[in-house]
């Protein structure tokens, strides 16, 4: 094996990959994060609700500076048939006070902010780069091959944070192909409405309060 380029290479700059990179960089590990999008958050499929606890352990009180939309005070779930609906949910004043429970986010804005924190901690983020294959020597993963010229990167450890359909996990036999009966199809659309209309429809009193319905 040639001389390593990094201690750790992380594939995918979503919240999981960025969190891993942040922890490693803080520990003075030489880490690179490979992202196929033009910037972290440019290619995402997550619906837009982020739970505070997931990041607060890494960046205490991050919600005071991160580009969040609204803190969620009520969460509902609807089960709909052709002629009826069954709903359940919870609303709590505890969710309307710091440190809050969860938030709505635009991933393109939030991931970019998080990526900046990761870079400040010392990690390198390489955008617009597609990982083609793992590099395996003597039965061990020793790096990744990318679509860039001379784009092989060698390291001690590769972290696959490339999503639920992880190409790396599948190619290494770590994950079986996901069958349709184990996943759900979701549709995401962003609709612009006046603040007073949103507040009235969802029963909230300010532009900082939010409701989720699934």
N, C-alpha and C positions, 0 to 999 in steps of 0.2 A: 504494500500500500504506500502511496506517495505521502508526503508530509501533509498533515491535516491542516485545513483552512480555518476551522472553528472547533470549539469543544462540542457544541450542540447546534444542529440545524433544525428549525421548526418549519414545517410545511403548512401554510395557512395563517393569515393575519386577521382571523376573526377574534372574538372575545377570548376563546380558549387559548389560541396560539399566542395572543398578545399577553395574556395573564402568565402563561408559562415563560415567555420571554422576559417579562418584567421581574419575576421571581429570580430567574437565573442571572439576569444582568445585575440585579441588586446584590447577588452573591458573588459578583465579580467573575462570572463564567463568560467566556467568549462565545456569544450566541448570535446567530443570524436567523431572520424570519423571512421566508420566501412567500410572496403574495402574487397571484396571477393578475389581480385587478390593477388599475392605474393608481389606486391608493387603497389602504385598508377601509373596508366598508363599501367600496364601489360595487362589489358583487356579493350580495347577501340575500338570504331567503327567510330570515327570521322575522316574525310578525311585529316586533317592536316593543315588547314589554321586557324590562330589565329589572331583576330583583336585587335590591341593595346589598344584601348579605354576601352575594357572590363576589363583589368587588371591595366591599368595605373592609374586609380583613387585610386586603393588600394595600389599598389607598384609603386610610381612614377619612371619613367625611368627604369622600370624593364628590358627593352630590351637591356640595356647595360651590363647585367650580365646573363640573362637567356640563356639556350642552344637552341637558335633559328638557323634555317638553312639559309634562305634568306628572305630579305624584298621584298614584291611584288610590282612591278612597273606597271604591266599590268594585268587586269582581263578580261577574255573573256568567252562567253557562246556560245556553238554550238548547233544547232538544226539539227539533221541529219535524213534523210530519206534514202531509198534504193539507190537513184541516185542523191541526192543533199544535200547541207549543207547551212544553214543560220547562219551567225555568227554576234555577236555584242559584244562590249567591250569598255573598256576605258584604256588609258595609259596616265600617267601624271608625269611630273618631280617633282611635289609636293610629289608624293609617293616615290621619290628617295632621299628624304632629311629627316633628323630627324625632328619630332619623328616617321616618317613613318606611314603607314596606317594599314598594316597587314603583317604577316610573315608565312612562311611555318615552320612547326614544326614536330618533331618525338615525339609523345605523350609519349612514354616510357621514353624518356629523359626529356621532358618538365615537365610532371606531377611529376616526381621524384624530380626535382628541386623545383617546387612549393610546394610540400609536405614538403620539408625541411624547407622552409620559414614558413609554417604553424606550424610546430613543434617548430621552434625557437620562434614563437609568443606565444606558450604555450599550443597548442592543442595536444591531444593524438590521434595517428592514430593506429588502430588495423587492421592489414592485415590478409589475409587468413581466413576470417570469413564471413559466410553466414547468413544473416538475414532471419529467417524462418517465423516469424509472429510478428505483433504488439501486445503488451500487453495492454489490455483494461480493465479498472475498472470503474464501474459506468458511462459507456458511454463515457469515456475519455481515450485517448491514454496516457499511463503513462510509456511506455518503449518499448523495443524490445526483442524478443527471438531469440537467435542465435544457430548455430549448435555446439557450444562448450559446453563441460560439465559445468554445472552451469553457463551457458552463458547468463542468463537474465540480462539486464541492465535497471535500472529505472532512469527516468529523468523527468524534467518539460515539455520538448518539444522535439519532434522528427521531423527532417527535412528529407524529402524523396528526395534525390538527386541521385537516382539509375537509371536515364536514361529515355529515351522516353517510354520504356516498363515498367515503374516503378511498381514493384510488390506491394510495399506498397500502392501506390496511388490506384491501382486497388482493393486491398483487403479491403481498407477502403471506397470504393465507390466514391472516388474523381475523378476517371478517367474511362471513358468507354473503352471497348476493342477497339483497333485501327483496323479499317478495311483496307484491301489491297488497296482500292481506295484512301486512304488518305496518303499513304506513297509511297516511291520510293525505288527500289532496286539499290544498289550501289556496285561496285566492286573496291577493292583496291589492287594495286600491286606495289611493290618497285623494280625499275630497276636501276642497276648501270651502269653509262656511264661516260666516261672521261669528265672532266670539260669543255674542249674546245668544245666538241660535244654538250653538254647541252647549252652552251652559244650561239653557232651558230644556233642551232635549234630554240631557243626561242628568239633570237635577243637581248640578253643582253650582257653587256660588262665586267662583273666581276662575281666572285663567290658569291657576296653578293646580286646580283639582281635576282629576280625571276618573273615568269609569271604563272598565273593559267588559265586553260581551263576547263570549265564544260560542 
